[in-house]
Amino acid sequence: MAESVYKIIELVGTSKESWEKASAAAVNRASKSLRDLRVAEVVQLDLQLDAKGKIEAYRAKLKVSFKFEGA
C-alpha cells in the first residue's frame, strides 16, 4: 500500500434546526469542492443568539480531512 498524506481544514456549518444539520451542511458543502474526504471531527458546538437570547442558529465547527494530492 502506498503512503498517503492528508490535509486537515476547519469548517463551520450552520443550521436553524440542529447541530447535526449544521455538521451535515459543512460536510456537504466541502464535498462539492474537495475530493477524497476521509474524516470529519466535530470539535466545537455553539449557538448564535438574538438580542433576547433566542436561538437563531446552531453552529458546528469541524476538522475535515481529505487526501492531499499536492506536488
PQR file of N, CA, C, O and H, with PARSE charges and radii, in Angstrom:
ATOM      1  N   MET A   1       0.841  -1.175   0.000 -0.4000 1.5000
ATOM      2  CA  MET A   1       0.000   0.000   0.000 -0.0000 2.0000
ATOM      3  C   MET A   1       0.892   1.247   0.000  0.5500 1.7000
ATOM      4  O   MET A   1       1.834   1.342   0.787 -0.5500 1.4000
ATOM      5  N   ALA A   2       0.596   2.176  -0.866 -0.4000 1.5000
ATOM      6  CA  ALA A   2       1.376   3.408  -0.964 -0.0000 2.0000
ATOM      7  C   ALA A   2       1.118   4.300   0.241  0.5500 1.7000
ATOM      8  O   ALA A   2       0.047   4.263   0.846 -0.5500 1.4000
ATOM      9  H   ALA A   2      -0.169   2.099  -1.505  0.4000 1.0000
ATOM     10  N   GLU A   3       2.118   5.097   0.574 -0.4000 1.5000
ATOM     11  CA  GLU A   3       1.950   6.046   1.669 -0.0000 2.0000
ATOM     12  C   GLU A   3       1.020   7.167   1.223  0.5500 1.7000
ATOM     13  O   GLU A   3       0.988   7.519   0.044 -0.5500 1.4000
ATOM     14  H   GLU A   3       2.988   5.127   0.082  0.4000 1.0000
ATOM     15  N   SER A   4       0.272   7.720   2.151 -0.4000 1.5000
ATOM     16  CA  SER A   4      -0.660   8.792   1.842 -0.0000 2.0000
ATOM     17  C   SER A   4      -0.457   9.949   2.796  0.5500 1.7000
ATOM     18  O   SER A   4       0.038   9.777   3.910 -0.5500 1.4000
ATOM     19  H   SER A   4       0.298   7.434   3.109  0.4000 1.0000
ATOM     20  N   VAL A   5      -0.845  11.128   2.346 -0.4000 1.5000
ATOM     21  CA  VAL A   5      -0.804  12.336   3.166 -0.0000 2.0000
ATOM     22  C   VAL A   5      -2.187  12.959   3.113  0.5500 1.7000
ATOM     23  O   VAL A   5      -2.825  13.002   2.061 -0.5500 1.4000
ATOM     24  H   VAL A   5      -1.247  11.268   1.441  0.4000 1.0000
ATOM     25  N   TYR A   6      -2.639  13.440   4.258 -0.4000 1.5000
ATOM     26  CA  TYR A   6      -3.959  14.050   4.343 -0.0000 2.0000
ATOM     27  C   TYR A   6      -3.842  15.471   4.854  0.5500 1.7000
ATOM     28  O   TYR A   6      -3.019  15.764   5.722 -0.5500 1.4000
ATOM     29  H   TYR A   6      -2.121  13.405   5.113  0.4000 1.0000
ATOM     30  N   LYS A   7      -4.656  16.340   4.321 -0.4000 1.5000
ATOM     31  CA  LYS A   7      -4.721  17.729   4.764 -0.0000 2.0000
ATOM     32  C   LYS A   7      -5.952  17.878   5.642  0.5500 1.7000
ATOM     33  O   LYS A   7      -6.978  17.245   5.394 -0.5500 1.4000
ATOM     34  H   LYS A   7      -5.324  16.103   3.616  0.4000 1.0000
ATOM     35  N   ILE A   8      -5.851  18.716   6.670 -0.4000 1.5000
ATOM     36  CA  ILE A   8      -6.968  18.959   7.581 -0.0000 2.0000
ATOM     37  C   ILE A   8      -7.317  20.442   7.531  0.5500 1.7000
ATOM     38  O   ILE A   8      -6.450  21.305   7.669 -0.5500 1.4000
ATOM     39  H   ILE A   8      -5.017  19.230   6.871  0.4000 1.0000
ATOM     40  N   ILE A   9      -8.605  20.722   7.331 -0.4000 1.5000
ATOM     41  CA  ILE A   9      -9.092  22.097   7.336 -0.0000 2.0000
ATOM     42  C   ILE A   9     -10.207  22.226   8.366  0.5500 1.7000
ATOM     43  O   ILE A   9     -10.818  21.232   8.758 -0.5500 1.4000
ATOM     44  H   ILE A   9      -9.309  20.021   7.219  0.4000 1.0000
ATOM     45  N   GLU A  10     -10.467  23.448   8.797 -0.4000 1.5000
ATOM     46  CA  GLU A  10     -11.579  23.696   9.718 -0.0000 2.0000
ATOM     47  C   GLU A  10     -12.714  24.370   8.961  0.5500 1.7000
ATOM     48  O   GLU A  10     -12.497  25.272   8.152 -0.5500 1.4000
ATOM     49  H   GLU A  10      -9.971  24.255   8.478  0.4000 1.0000
ATOM     50  N   LEU A  11     -13.909  23.919   9.239 -0.4000 1.5000
ATOM     51  CA  LEU A  11     -15.120  24.476   8.633 -0.0000 2.0000
ATOM     52  C   LEU A  11     -16.136  24.744   9.728  0.5500 1.7000
ATOM     53  O   LEU A  11     -16.123  24.085  10.768 -0.5500 1.4000
ATOM     54  H   LEU A  11     -14.085  23.187   9.896  0.4000 1.0000
ATOM     55  N   VAL A  12     -17.013  25.707   9.498 -0.4000 1.5000
ATOM     56  CA  VAL A  12     -18.131  25.964  10.404 -0.0000 2.0000
ATOM     57  C   VAL A  12     -19.412  25.864   9.583  0.5500 1.7000
ATOM     58  O   VAL A  12     -19.606  26.603   8.618 -0.5500 1.4000
ATOM     59  H   VAL A  12     -17.023  26.242   8.653  0.4000 1.0000
ATOM     60  N   GLY A  13     -20.278  24.942   9.982 -0.4000 1.5000
ATOM     61  CA  GLY A  13     -21.590  24.804   9.354 -0.0000 2.0000
ATOM     62  C   GLY A  13     -22.646  25.401  10.254  0.5500 1.7000
ATOM     63  O   GLY A  13     -22.497  25.410  11.476 -0.5500 1.4000
ATOM     64  H   GLY A  13     -20.120  24.342  10.766  0.4000 1.0000
ATOM     65  N   THR A  14     -23.717  25.902   9.655 -0.4000 1.5000
ATOM     66  CA  THR A  14     -24.808  26.481  10.437 -0.0000 2.0000
ATOM     67  C   THR A  14     -26.142  25.890   9.999  0.5500 1.7000
ATOM     68  O   THR A  14     -26.310  25.448   8.863 -0.5500 1.4000
ATOM     69  H   THR A  14     -23.838  25.895   8.662  0.4000 1.0000
ATOM     70  N   SER A  15     -27.085  25.898  10.938 -0.4000 1.5000
ATOM     71  CA  SER A  15     -28.442  25.426  10.666 -0.0000 2.0000
ATOM     72  C   SER A  15     -29.390  26.115  11.635  0.5500 1.7000
ATOM     73  O   SER A  15     -29.024  26.398  12.776 -0.5500 1.4000
ATOM     74  H   SER A  15     -26.949  26.257  11.861  0.4000 1.0000
ATOM     75  N   LYS A  16     -30.571  26.375  11.193 -0.4000 1.5000
ATOM     76  CA  LYS A  16     -31.599  26.928  12.082 -0.0000 2.0000
ATOM     77  C   LYS A  16     -32.302  25.826  12.877  0.5500 1.7000
ATOM     78  O   LYS A  16     -33.117  26.117  13.753 -0.5500 1.4000
ATOM     79  H   LYS A  16     -30.869  26.145  10.267  0.4000 1.0000
ATOM     80  N   GLU A  17     -31.986  24.546  12.572 -0.4000 1.5000
ATOM     81  CA  GLU A  17     -32.703  23.430  13.186 -0.0000 2.0000
ATOM     82  C   GLU A  17     -31.912  22.615  14.206  0.5500 1.7000
ATOM     83  O   GLU A  17     -32.445  22.269  15.261 -0.5500 1.4000
ATOM     84  H   GLU A  17     -31.324  24.309  11.861  0.4000 1.0000
ATOM     85  N   SER A  18     -30.627  22.296  13.907 -0.4000 1.5000
ATOM     86  CA  SER A  18     -29.889  21.410  14.811 -0.0000 2.0000
ATOM     87  C   SER A  18     -28.394  21.437  14.529  0.5500 1.7000
ATOM     88  O   SER A  18     -27.953  21.881  13.469 -0.5500 1.4000
ATOM     89  H   SER A  18     -30.194  22.576  13.051  0.4000 1.0000
ATOM     90  N   TRP A  19     -27.606  20.941  15.519 -0.4000 1.5000
ATOM     91  CA  TRP A  19     -26.176  20.802  15.318 -0.0000 2.0000
ATOM     92  C   TRP A  19     -25.880  19.727  14.275  0.5500 1.7000
ATOM     93  O   TRP A  19     -24.916  19.846  13.518 -0.5500 1.4000
ATOM     94  H   TRP A  19     -27.964  20.581  16.380  0.4000 1.0000
ATOM     95  N   GLU A  20     -26.694  18.689  14.231 -0.4000 1.5000
ATOM     96  CA  GLU A  20     -26.482  17.628  13.243 -0.0000 2.0000
ATOM     97  C   GLU A  20     -26.611  18.177  11.830  0.5500 1.7000
ATOM     98  O   GLU A  20     -25.809  17.846  10.957 -0.5500 1.4000
ATOM     99  H   GLU A  20     -27.476  18.592  14.846  0.4000 1.0000
ATOM    100  N   LYS A  21     -27.613  19.012  11.603 -0.4000 1.5000
ATOM    101  CA  LYS A  21     -27.795  19.598  10.271 -0.0000 2.0000
ATOM    102  C   LYS A  21     -26.702  20.613   9.965  0.5500 1.7000
ATOM    103  O   LYS A  21     -26.307  20.767   8.809 -0.5500 1.4000
ATOM    104  H   LYS A  21     -28.265  19.282  12.312  0.4000 1.0000
ATOM    105  N   ALA A  22     -26.213  21.300  10.982 -0.4000 1.5000
ATOM    106  CA  ALA A  22     -25.097  22.231  10.786 -0.0000 2.0000
ATOM    107  C   ALA A  22     -23.849  21.459  10.356  0.5500 1.7000
ATOM    108  O   ALA A  22     -23.137  21.878   9.444 -0.5500 1.4000
ATOM    109  H   ALA A  22     -26.533  21.175  11.921  0.4000 1.0000
ATOM    110  N   SER A  23     -23.589  20.331  11.017 -0.4000 1.5000
ATOM    111  CA  SER A  23     -22.444  19.488  10.659 -0.0000 2.0000
ATOM    112  C   SER A  23     -22.591  18.963   9.240  0.5500 1.7000
ATOM    113  O   SER A  23     -21.643  19.003   8.455 -0.5500 1.4000
ATOM    114  H   SER A  23     -24.167  19.990  11.759  0.4000 1.0000
ATOM    115  N   ALA A  24     -23.766  18.474   8.915 -0.4000 1.5000
ATOM    116  CA  ALA A  24     -24.020  17.937   7.578 -0.0000 2.0000
ATOM    117  C   ALA A  24     -23.856  19.017   6.513  0.5500 1.7000
ATOM    118  O   ALA A  24     -23.352  18.737   5.425 -0.5500 1.4000
ATOM    119  H   ALA A  24     -24.536  18.441   9.553  0.4000 1.0000
ATOM    120  N   ALA A  25     -24.274  20.238   6.809 -0.4000 1.5000
ATOM    121  CA  ALA A  25     -24.139  21.335   5.851 -0.0000 2.0000
ATOM    122  C   ALA A  25     -22.665  21.587   5.526  0.5500 1.7000
ATOM    123  O   ALA A  25     -22.312  21.802   4.367 -0.5500 1.4000
ATOM    124  H   ALA A  25     -24.683  20.465   7.693  0.4000 1.0000
ATOM    125  N   ALA A  26     -21.815  21.562   6.539 -0.4000 1.5000
ATOM    126  CA  ALA A  26     -20.386  21.783   6.318 -0.0000 2.0000
ATOM    127  C   ALA A  26     -19.787  20.670   5.462  0.5500 1.7000
ATOM    128  O   ALA A  26     -19.041  20.944   4.522 -0.5500 1.4000
ATOM    129  H   ALA A  26     -22.102  21.388   7.481  0.4000 1.0000
ATOM    130  N   VAL A  27     -20.105  19.428   5.779 -0.4000 1.5000
ATOM    131  CA  VAL A  27     -19.563  18.293   5.022 -0.0000 2.0000
ATOM    132  C   VAL A  27     -20.109  18.287   3.597  0.5500 1.7000
ATOM    133  O   VAL A  27     -19.362  18.043   2.650 -0.5500 1.4000
ATOM    134  H   VAL A  27     -20.711  19.205   6.543  0.4000 1.0000
ATOM    135  N   ASN A  28     -21.392  18.552   3.440 -0.4000 1.5000
ATOM    136  CA  ASN A  28     -21.982  18.560   2.098 -0.0000 2.0000
ATOM    137  C   ASN A  28     -21.349  19.632   1.227  0.5500 1.7000
ATOM    138  O   ASN A  28     -21.074  19.396   0.051 -0.5500 1.4000
ATOM    139  H   ASN A  28     -21.999  18.750   4.209  0.4000 1.0000
ATOM    140  N   ARG A  29     -21.119  20.799   1.791 -0.4000 1.5000
ATOM    141  CA  ARG A  29     -20.504  21.877   1.012 -0.0000 2.0000
ATOM    142  C   ARG A  29     -19.058  21.533   0.664  0.5500 1.7000
ATOM    143  O   ARG A  29     -18.615  21.765  -0.461 -0.5500 1.4000
ATOM    144  H   ARG A  29     -21.342  20.991   2.747  0.4000 1.0000
ATOM    145  N   ALA A  30     -18.327  20.983   1.624 -0.4000 1.5000
ATOM    146  CA  ALA A  30     -16.936  20.606   1.365 -0.0000 2.0000
ATOM    147  C   ALA A  30     -16.844  19.559   0.258  0.5500 1.7000
ATOM    148  O   ALA A  30     -15.922  19.593  -0.556 -0.5500 1.4000
ATOM    149  H   ALA A  30     -18.687  20.795   2.538  0.4000 1.0000
ATOM    150  N   SER A  31     -17.788  18.642   0.227 -0.4000 1.5000
ATOM    151  CA  SER A  31     -17.747  17.564  -0.767 -0.0000 2.0000
ATOM    152  C   SER A  31     -17.960  18.072  -2.189  0.5500 1.7000
ATOM    153  O   SER A  31     -17.686  17.349  -3.146 -0.5500 1.4000
ATOM    154  H   SER A  31     -18.537  18.615   0.889  0.4000 1.0000
ATOM    155  N   LYS A  32     -18.442  19.300  -2.341 -0.4000 1.5000
ATOM    156  CA  LYS A  32     -18.641  19.861  -3.680 -0.0000 2.0000
ATOM    157  C   LYS A  32     -17.343  20.389  -4.287  0.5500 1.7000
ATOM    158  O   LYS A  32     -17.239  20.525  -5.506 -0.5500 1.4000
ATOM    159  H   LYS A  32     -18.664  19.887  -1.563  0.4000 1.0000
ATOM    160  N   SER A  33     -16.351  20.689  -3.440 -0.4000 1.5000
ATOM    161  CA  SER A  33     -15.114  21.237  -3.981 -0.0000 2.0000
ATOM    162  C   SER A  33     -13.861  20.441  -3.599  0.5500 1.7000
ATOM    163  O   SER A  33     -12.778  20.726  -4.111 -0.5500 1.4000
ATOM    164  H   SER A  33     -16.435  20.578  -2.450  0.4000 1.0000
ATOM    165  N   LEU A  34     -13.986  19.469  -2.728 -0.4000 1.5000
ATOM    166  CA  LEU A  34     -12.844  18.656  -2.309 -0.0000 2.0000
ATOM    167  C   LEU A  34     -13.096  17.195  -2.660  0.5500 1.7000
ATOM    168  O   LEU A  34     -14.230  16.719  -2.619 -0.5500 1.4000
ATOM    169  H   LEU A  34     -14.866  19.238  -2.313  0.4000 1.0000
ATOM    170  N   ARG A  35     -12.018  16.489  -3.005 -0.4000 1.5000
ATOM    171  CA  ARG A  35     -12.132  15.057  -3.306 -0.0000 2.0000
ATOM    172  C   ARG A  35     -11.555  14.241  -2.170  0.5500 1.7000
ATOM    173  O   ARG A  35     -10.746  14.731  -1.381 -0.5500 1.4000
ATOM    174  H   ARG A  35     -11.096  16.876  -3.038  0.4000 1.0000
ATOM    175  N   ASP A  36     -11.970  13.016  -2.097 -0.4000 1.5000
ATOM    176  CA  ASP A  36     -11.422  12.049  -1.143 -0.0000 2.0000
ATOM    177  C   ASP A  36     -11.532  12.514   0.302  0.5500 1.7000
ATOM    178  O   ASP A  36     -10.571  12.406   1.064 -0.5500 1.4000
ATOM    179  H   ASP A  36     -12.627  12.618  -2.738  0.4000 1.0000
ATOM    180  N   LEU A  37     -12.703  13.035   0.685 -0.4000 1.5000
ATOM    181  CA  LEU A  37     -12.924  13.366   2.093 -0.0000 2.0000
ATOM    182  C   LEU A  37     -12.801  12.082   2.899  0.5500 1.7000
ATOM    183  O   LEU A  37     -13.275  11.029   2.474 -0.5500 1.4000
ATOM    184  H   LEU A  37     -13.483  13.124   0.066  0.4000 1.0000
ATOM    185  N   ARG A  38     -12.163  12.170   4.071 -0.4000 1.5000
ATOM    186  CA  ARG A  38     -11.906  10.971   4.862 -0.0000 2.0000
ATOM    187  C   ARG A  38     -12.608  10.994   6.207  0.5500 1.7000
ATOM    188  O   ARG A  38     -13.357  10.073   6.533 -0.5500 1.4000
ATOM    189  H   ARG A  38     -11.778  13.026   4.417  0.4000 1.0000
ATOM    190  N   VAL A  39     -12.374  12.038   6.988 -0.4000 1.5000
ATOM    191  CA  VAL A  39     -12.909  12.100   8.354 -0.0000 2.0000
ATOM    192  C   VAL A  39     -13.375  13.511   8.631  0.5500 1.7000
ATOM    193  O   VAL A  39     -12.734  14.480   8.225 -0.5500 1.4000
ATOM    194  H   VAL A  39     -11.766  12.787   6.723  0.4000 1.0000
ATOM    195  N   ALA A  40     -14.501  13.623   9.327 -0.4000 1.5000
ATOM    196  CA  ALA A  40     -14.973  14.924   9.814 -0.0000 2.0000
ATOM    197  C   ALA A  40     -15.152  14.781  11.329  0.5500 1.7000
ATOM    198  O   ALA A  40     -15.920  13.944  11.803 -0.5500 1.4000
ATOM    199  H   ALA A  40     -15.022  12.836   9.657  0.4000 1.0000
ATOM    200  N   GLU A  41     -14.432  15.608  12.063 -0.4000 1.5000
ATOM    201  CA  GLU A  41     -14.481  15.562  13.523 -0.0000 2.0000
ATOM    202  C   GLU A  41     -15.114  16.850  14.035  0.5500 1.7000
ATOM    203  O   GLU A  41     -14.623  17.943  13.753 -0.5500 1.4000
ATOM    204  H   GLU A  41     -13.808  16.287  11.678  0.4000 1.0000
ATOM    205  N   VAL A  42     -16.201  16.722  14.786 -0.4000 1.5000
ATOM    206  CA  VAL A  42     -16.819  17.895  15.396 -0.0000 2.0000
ATOM    207  C   VAL A  42     -15.961  18.300  16.587  0.5500 1.7000
ATOM    208  O   VAL A  42     -15.763  17.512  17.512 -0.5500 1.4000
ATOM    209  H   VAL A  42     -16.600  15.834  15.015  0.4000 1.0000
ATOM    210  N   VAL A  43     -15.450  19.531  16.564 -0.4000 1.5000
ATOM    211  CA  VAL A  43     -14.561  19.983  17.629 -0.0000 2.0000
ATOM    212  C   VAL A  43     -15.202  21.025  18.533  0.5500 1.7000
ATOM    213  O   VAL A  43     -14.721  21.270  19.639 -0.5500 1.4000
ATOM    214  H   VAL A  43     -15.610  20.171  15.813  0.4000 1.0000
ATOM    215  N   GLN A  44     -16.291  21.642  18.067 -0.4000 1.5000
ATOM    216  CA  GLN A  44     -16.957  22.647  18.899 -0.0000 2.0000
ATOM    217  C   GLN A  44     -18.387  22.836  18.429  0.5500 1.7000
ATOM    218  O   GLN A  44     -18.667  22.840  17.230 -0.5500 1.4000
ATOM    219  H   GLN A  44     -16.682  21.443  17.168  0.4000 1.0000
ATOM    220  N   LEU A  45     -19.282  22.990  19.383 -0.4000 1.5000
ATOM    221  CA  LEU A  45     -20.678  23.314  19.099 -0.0000 2.0000
ATOM    222  C   LEU A  45     -21.004  24.614  19.821  0.5500 1.7000
ATOM    223  O   LEU A  45     -20.629  24.804  20.978 -0.5500 1.4000
ATOM    224  H   LEU A  45     -19.054  22.987  20.356  0.4000 1.0000
ATOM    225  N   ASP A  46     -21.708  25.507  19.125 -0.4000 1.5000
ATOM    226  CA  ASP A  46     -22.167  26.716  19.794 -0.0000 2.0000
ATOM    227  C   ASP A  46     -23.470  27.192  19.169  0.5500 1.7000
ATOM    228  O   ASP A  46     -23.967  26.616  18.201 -0.5500 1.4000
ATOM    229  H   ASP A  46     -22.013  25.353  18.186  0.4000 1.0000
ATOM    230  N   LEU A  47     -24.001  28.248  19.745 -0.4000 1.5000
ATOM    231  CA  LEU A  47     -25.289  28.787  19.301 -0.0000 2.0000
ATOM    232  C   LEU A  47     -25.133  30.259  18.959  0.5500 1.7000
ATOM    233  O   LEU A  47     -24.377  30.981  19.609 -0.5500 1.4000
ATOM    234  H   LEU A  47     -23.597  28.715  20.531  0.4000 1.0000
ATOM    235  N   GLN A  48     -25.839  30.688  17.956 -0.4000 1.5000
ATOM    236  CA  GLN A  48     -25.942  32.112  17.649 -0.0000 2.0000
ATOM    237  C   GLN A  48     -27.267  32.579  18.235  0.5500 1.7000
ATOM    238  O   GLN A  48     -28.320  32.011  17.948 -0.5500 1.4000
ATOM    239  H   GLN A  48     -26.453  30.101  17.428  0.4000 1.0000
ATOM    240  N   LEU A  49     -27.202  33.627  19.064 -0.4000 1.5000
ATOM    241  CA  LEU A  49     -28.392  34.106  19.763 -0.0000 2.0000
ATOM    242  C   LEU A  49     -28.783  35.495  19.274  0.5500 1.7000
ATOM    243  O   LEU A  49     -27.939  36.264  18.815 -0.5500 1.4000
ATOM    244  H   LEU A  49     -26.346  34.088  19.297  0.4000 1.0000
ATOM    245  N   ASP A  50     -30.078  35.805  19.379 -0.4000 1.5000
ATOM    246  CA  ASP A  50     -30.522  37.163  19.070 -0.0000 2.0000
ATOM    247  C   ASP A  50     -30.423  38.020  20.334  0.5500 1.7000
ATOM    248  O   ASP A  50     -29.959  37.542  21.369 -0.5500 1.4000
ATOM    249  H   ASP A  50     -30.763  35.180  19.752  0.4000 1.0000
ATOM    250  N   ALA A  51     -30.849  39.266  20.258 -0.4000 1.5000
ATOM    251  CA  ALA A  51     -30.718  40.205  21.376 -0.0000 2.0000
ATOM    252  C   ALA A  51     -31.524  39.776  22.604  0.5500 1.7000
ATOM    253  O   ALA A  51     -31.214  40.195  23.719 -0.5500 1.4000
ATOM    254  H   ALA A  51     -31.225  39.654  19.418  0.4000 1.0000
ATOM    255  N   LYS A  52     -32.547  38.953  22.413 -0.4000 1.5000
ATOM    256  CA  LYS A  52     -33.386  38.484  23.520 -0.0000 2.0000
ATOM    257  C   LYS A  52     -32.958  37.119  24.040  0.5500 1.7000
ATOM    258  O   LYS A  52     -33.611  36.555  24.919 -0.5500 1.4000
ATOM    259  H   LYS A  52     -32.799  38.613  21.507  0.4000 1.0000
ATOM    260  N   GLY A  53     -31.870  36.587  23.505 -0.4000 1.5000
ATOM    261  CA  GLY A  53     -31.379  35.289  23.951 -0.0000 2.0000
ATOM    262  C   GLY A  53     -32.030  34.109  23.253  0.5500 1.7000
ATOM    263  O   GLY A  53     -31.827  32.967  23.664 -0.5500 1.4000
ATOM    264  H   GLY A  53     -31.339  37.044  22.791  0.4000 1.0000
ATOM    265  N   LYS A  54     -32.801  34.356  22.214 -0.4000 1.5000
ATOM    266  CA  LYS A  54     -33.441  33.277  21.453 -0.0000 2.0000
ATOM    267  C   LYS A  54     -32.435  32.702  20.448  0.5500 1.7000
ATOM    268  O   LYS A  54     -31.655  33.439  19.845 -0.5500 1.4000
ATOM    269  H   LYS A  54     -32.965  35.284  21.881  0.4000 1.0000
ATOM    270  N   ILE A  55     -32.465  31.400  20.280 -0.4000 1.5000
ATOM    271  CA  ILE A  55     -31.552  30.736  19.351 -0.0000 2.0000
ATOM    272  C   ILE A  55     -31.900  31.117  17.917  0.5500 1.7000
ATOM    273  O   ILE A  55     -33.027  30.934  17.457 -0.5500 1.4000
ATOM    274  H   ILE A  55     -33.098  30.801  20.770  0.4000 1.0000
ATOM    275  N   GLU A  56     -30.896  31.652  17.229 -0.4000 1.5000
ATOM    276  CA  GLU A  56     -31.060  31.973  15.809 -0.0000 2.0000
ATOM    277  C   GLU A  56     -30.465  30.884  14.929  0.5500 1.7000
ATOM    278  O   GLU A  56     -30.990  30.585  13.856 -0.5500 1.4000
ATOM    279  H   GLU A  56     -29.981  31.801  17.603  0.4000 1.0000
ATOM    280  N   ALA A  57     -29.356  30.287  15.392 -0.4000 1.5000
ATOM    281  CA  ALA A  57     -28.709  29.257  14.579 -0.0000 2.0000
ATOM    282  C   ALA A  57     -27.839  28.362  15.452  0.5500 1.7000
ATOM    283  O   ALA A  57     -27.278  28.794  16.458 -0.5500 1.4000
ATOM    284  H   ALA A  57     -28.930  30.529  16.264  0.4000 1.0000
ATOM    285  N   TYR A  58     -27.746  27.111  15.039 -0.4000 1.5000
ATOM    286  CA  TYR A  58     -26.826  26.135  15.626 -0.0000 2.0000
ATOM    287  C   TYR A  58     -25.576  26.162  14.758  0.5500 1.7000
ATOM    288  O   TYR A  58     -25.673  26.200  13.531 -0.5500 1.4000
ATOM    289  H   TYR A  58     -28.202  26.759  14.221  0.4000 1.0000
ATOM    290  N   ARG A  59     -24.395  26.142  15.388 -0.4000 1.5000
ATOM    291  CA  ARG A  59     -23.146  26.171  14.650 -0.0000 2.0000
ATOM    292  C   ARG A  59     -22.259  25.018  15.091  0.5500 1.7000
ATOM    293  O   ARG A  59     -22.122  24.734  16.281 -0.5500 1.4000
ATOM    294  H   ARG A  59     -24.316  26.111  16.384  0.4000 1.0000
ATOM    295  N   ALA A  60     -21.663  24.365  14.113 -0.4000 1.5000
ATOM    296  CA  ALA A  60     -20.758  23.249  14.388 -0.0000 2.0000
ATOM    297  C   ALA A  60     -19.430  23.510  13.697  0.5500 1.7000
ATOM    298  O   ALA A  60     -19.383  23.722  12.486 -0.5500 1.4000
ATOM    299  H   ALA A  60     -21.774  24.595  13.146  0.4000 1.0000
ATOM    300  N   LYS A  61     -18.343  23.493  14.475 -0.4000 1.5000
ATOM    301  CA  LYS A  61     -17.001  23.628  13.897 -0.0000 2.0000
ATOM    302  C   LYS A  61     -16.451  22.221  13.719  0.5500 1.7000
ATOM    303  O   LYS A  61     -16.468  21.413  14.648 -0.5500 1.4000
ATOM    304  H   LYS A  61     -18.381  23.320  15.459  0.4000 1.0000
ATOM    305  N   LEU A  62     -15.960  21.935  12.512 -0.4000 1.5000
ATOM    306  CA  LEU A  62     -15.443  20.617  12.186 -0.0000 2.0000
ATOM    307  C   LEU A  62     -14.022  20.706  11.660  0.5500 1.7000
ATOM    308  O   LEU A  62     -13.640  21.685  11.019 -0.5500 1.4000
ATOM    309  H   LEU A  62     -15.945  22.591  11.757  0.4000 1.0000
ATOM    310  N   LYS A  63     -13.245  19.667  11.939 -0.4000 1.5000
ATOM    311  CA  LYS A  63     -11.984  19.444  11.274 -0.0000 2.0000
ATOM    312  C   LYS A  63     -12.252  18.368  10.253  0.5500 1.7000
ATOM    313  O   LYS A  63     -12.695  17.272  10.597 -0.5500 1.4000
ATOM    314  H   LYS A  63     -13.555  18.872  12.460  0.4000 1.0000
ATOM    315  N   VAL A  64     -11.985  18.673   8.992 -0.4000 1.5000
ATOM    316  CA  VAL A  64     -12.268  17.753   7.894 -0.0000 2.0000
ATOM    317  C   VAL A  64     -10.949  17.389   7.220  0.5500 1.7000
ATOM    318  O   VAL A  64     -10.150  18.264   6.886 -0.5500 1.4000
ATOM    319  H   VAL A  64     -11.626  19.563   8.712  0.4000 1.0000
ATOM    320  N   SER A  65     -10.731  16.099   7.026 -0.4000 1.5000
ATOM    321  CA  SER A  65      -9.514  15.669   6.358 -0.0000 2.0000
ATOM    322  C   SER A  65      -9.839  15.110   4.981  0.5500 1.7000
ATOM    323  O   SER A  65     -10.896  14.521   4.752 -0.5500 1.4000
ATOM    324  H   SER A  65     -11.381  15.389   7.297  0.4000 1.0000
ATOM    325  N   PHE A  66      -8.876  15.321   4.061 -0.4000 1.5000
ATOM    326  CA  PHE A  66      -9.004  14.794   2.724 -0.0000 2.0000
ATOM    327  C   PHE A  66      -7.612  14.444   2.205  0.5500 1.7000
ATOM    328  O   PHE A  66      -6.608  14.976   2.678 -0.5500 1.4000
ATOM    329  H   PHE A  66      -8.018  15.800   4.247  0.4000 1.0000
ATOM    330  N   LYS A  67      -7.570  13.555   1.241 -0.4000 1.5000
ATOM    331  CA  LYS A  67      -6.282  13.103   0.707 -0.0000 2.0000
ATOM    332  C   LYS A  67      -5.603  14.255  -0.006  0.5500 1.7000
ATOM    333  O   LYS A  67      -6.200  14.905  -0.864 -0.5500 1.4000
ATOM    334  H   LYS A  67      -8.386  13.123   0.857  0.4000 1.0000
ATOM    335  N   PHE A  68      -4.356  14.503   0.350 -0.4000 1.5000
ATOM    336  CA  PHE A  68      -3.579  15.599  -0.211 -0.0000 2.0000
ATOM    337  C   PHE A  68      -2.909  15.145  -1.488  0.5500 1.7000
ATOM    338  O   PHE A  68      -2.192  14.145  -1.496 -0.5500 1.4000
ATOM    339  H   PHE A  68      -3.871  13.974   1.046  0.4000 1.0000
ATOM    340  N   GLU A  69      -3.137  15.870  -2.567 -0.4000 1.5000
ATOM    341  CA  GLU A  69      -2.577  15.495  -3.869 -0.0000 2.0000
ATOM    342  C   GLU A  69      -1.618  16.550  -4.395  0.5500 1.7000
ATOM    343  O   GLU A  69      -1.371  16.606  -5.599 -0.5500 1.4000
ATOM    344  H   GLU A  69      -3.720  16.683  -2.561  0.4000 1.0000
ATOM    345  N   GLY A  70      -1.069  17.395  -3.515 -0.4000 1.5000
ATOM    346  CA  GLY A  70      -0.148  18.447  -3.940 -0.0000 2.0000
ATOM    347  C   GLY A  70       1.165  17.896  -4.467  0.5500 1.7000
ATOM    348  O   GLY A  70       1.530  16.747  -4.219 -0.5500 1.4000
ATOM    349  H   GLY A  70      -1.270  17.350  -2.536  0.4000 1.0000
ATOM    350  N   ALA A  71       1.847  18.733  -5.186 -0.4000 1.5000
ATOM    351  CA  ALA A  71       3.130  18.303  -5.781 -0.0000 2.0000
ATOM    352  C   ALA A  71       4.231  18.305  -4.750  0.5500 1.7000
ATOM    353  O   ALA A  71       5.374  17.974  -5.067 -0.5500 1.4000
ATOM    354  H   ALA A  71       1.550  19.667  -5.387  0.4000 1.0000
TER
END
